[in-house]
Amino acid sequence: MKKFIVTTLKLLGITYVILFIVFYFDLDGKFLYYIWEPNVITRFDKMKRKDNVKTPYGKKANVMPDSEVEERTIN
């Protein structure tokens, strides 16, 4: 039992040190800024999208009429 507790405490200590280093040097933020974000931006910039400016007004998403909005609002 004592060996289990000592091993668990060592594991928790190592985990604490690793997390302290990551957050002290802001390694998670640097990872997101320098590695993750450029990859995500290049991926989503290549996506094909329709041009909403060229869509006629009547073809856009349905909007509730004002009378229905007034019925649903709480006085």
N, C-alpha and C positions, 0 to 999 in steps of 0.2 A: 504494500500500500504506500509506503514511504517513497519507493522508487517511482511510483506513478505520480505522486504529488510533485516530486522534484522535476520529473520530466515535463509535466504540465506547466509548472512555473517557468522552466527554461523556455518552453515553446511560447508562452505568453510574453516573456521578456524579449525574446527575439522579435516577435510580432510587434511589440511596442516600439522597439528601436527602429525597425523598418518603417513603421507608420510615422514615427517622429521625424525621421530623415526625409520621407516623402513630403510631409506637410511643412516642415521647416524650410526646405529649399524650394517649395512650391512646384515639385516635380509633376504633380497631377495637372496643374494649370499649364505648365510648359509643354507637357505632352499634348494637351488639348489644343493649344495655340499653334505649336510648331509642326505637329504630326497629324492629328486627327482633323482639324479644321481644313487645312489645304486639301486633304484627300476627299473630304465631304464636298467641299466647294467645287473641285474639278469634276466630281461625279454628277452633282446636281446642275452644274452649268451646261453639261452635255445633254440634259434631258430635253426632249422636244415638248414644246408647250404651244397651245393655240394663242393667237393674238387676240386678247379681249377687246382691244380698241376697234378691231374690224368686225366684231360681232354686232349685228343690229340690236337695237334696244329691246324690241319685242321678243327676241330669242333668249334673253338672259333669264336667270333663275326667277321662279315665281315669287312674288312678294305679296304678303297678306294685304288685303284692302284695309283702309283706315278704319272702317266700321268694325271689322273683325278684331283689330287691335284694341279698339276702345272697349269691346265686349270682354276681352280677356284681361284687361288691366283691372287691378283692384283699387277701388276708390277709398 
